[in-house]
Amino acid sequence: MKALKKITQIIDTINEWAGSISAYSVIVLMVVVVFEVFSRRVFNQPTIWVYETTCFIYGFLIMMVAGYGLLHGSHVAVDLFSARLSERNQRILSICMYLVFFFPFVTLMLPAAVKFTQTAWIMKEHSWSQWGPPVYPIKTVIPISLALLWIQGLSEVLKSVIYLMTNKKTKPSAKTGEV
């Protein structure tokens, strides 16, 4: 049981760290947008690179915080049925849903994302725009974020298994703060 708890703690720490560090990209995004507004409005000199740069930064942010969002329960969930169930039955249903929907989807997407990224690196793929920045570095984030999401899903399943075996939560609940 201690080994399972340790695994979930390690995974949770990784995604906490990845999400917290990635959140700082919002500052970079804000600086780039403010620069563009200032450049456009004050100097009447719009740039050709800001639009794609903001797309890259925002894409990085959204992808890299997926595991962090799962850790903190911030993904959209439809609780119409599970809200009426006991905690134990909610955990059983959660495990089933992870096994039926989450893991097959993310597991199939991960190798496709790796191939997609490898192709971009082999081609040294660039954007189609006039500015034409390389896109292969940002495409590298796709399999990384899917891997972080997959391991966080594993952590959530393990936490439910631990609860079912001990009737004790492994950490404060993301929604209620209860232990």
PyMOL commands that set and color helices and strands:
alter all, ss='L'
color gray80, all
select helices_A, chain A and resi 2-23+25-41+50-64+66-71+82-84+87-123+136-139+141-166
alter helices_A, ss='H'
color red, helices_A
deselect
rebuild
show_as cartoon
